[in-house]
Amino acid sequence: MASGFLKAEWQNLLFANYAVDPNILLPYLPFGTELDFYKGVCYCSMVGFVFANTRVLGLKVPYHHTFEEVNLRFYVRYKDGEIWKRGVVFVKEIVPRFMISGIANMLYGEKYMTLPMKHYRVVKENAIELEYSWNIHGSWNYLHATTFLTAHPLIPGSQEAYITEHYWGYNARGNYRTGEYQVAHPRWDIYPVNDISCHIDAATLYGAAFTEVLQAKPASVFVATGSAVSVMMGKNIR
């Protein structure tokens, strides 16, 4: 794996994917990028996962190496010469540590906020239960899923492949400036989900435009096993 500014393990990634009107996402689209569709449909995703064994420039930050993250993201592509790069744009990312928010916002130009968070993963006889939750204004929001016990390899061309195989991050750094960074990781195996429940205060977190989207039933849900990841230092491309 390529060397990176930040290295960690991303574990048990829960993806709740929603079909979304492209016009809702256009105000968040970084200059020079365009929306990336899957079979003619535009998607955004609520994603919960665990950051573990986090190191910055090879060093562990005390009390900040293992924590939860929940984010709302959508999918874009950027033409670099003759090559199309497929990436993600984050509307907002939630973590439980102020230092993590500050570093990410400063170095990567992302939109992190800090809230109390917790998660659990329980392996039962016939299923796995997984939940990520965060507290805003005294109310616990959550993503909760029940999966099958066995994960299967990622199928090329599937929606799961479309969602997980975006290896670049893009963000707006002004009206005509765009930041880019690379995220390197192997393909992840997928746990099918047989039950999902969500409580998301979308209006407070993301604004009125996302309320109807995130109150609807997700178009698809799955859990990815995760892996070691390497996040490269960002740069301006515009």
Helices and strands as residue ranges (DSSP letters): E 6-19, H 22-25, G 26-28, E 34-35, E 43-56, E 59-60, E 67-80, E 83-95, H 98-108, E 112-114, E 117-123, E 128-136, E 139-147, H 159-164, E 168-172, E 178-184, E 190-199, H 202-206, G 208-210, H 211-215, E 220-231, E 235-236
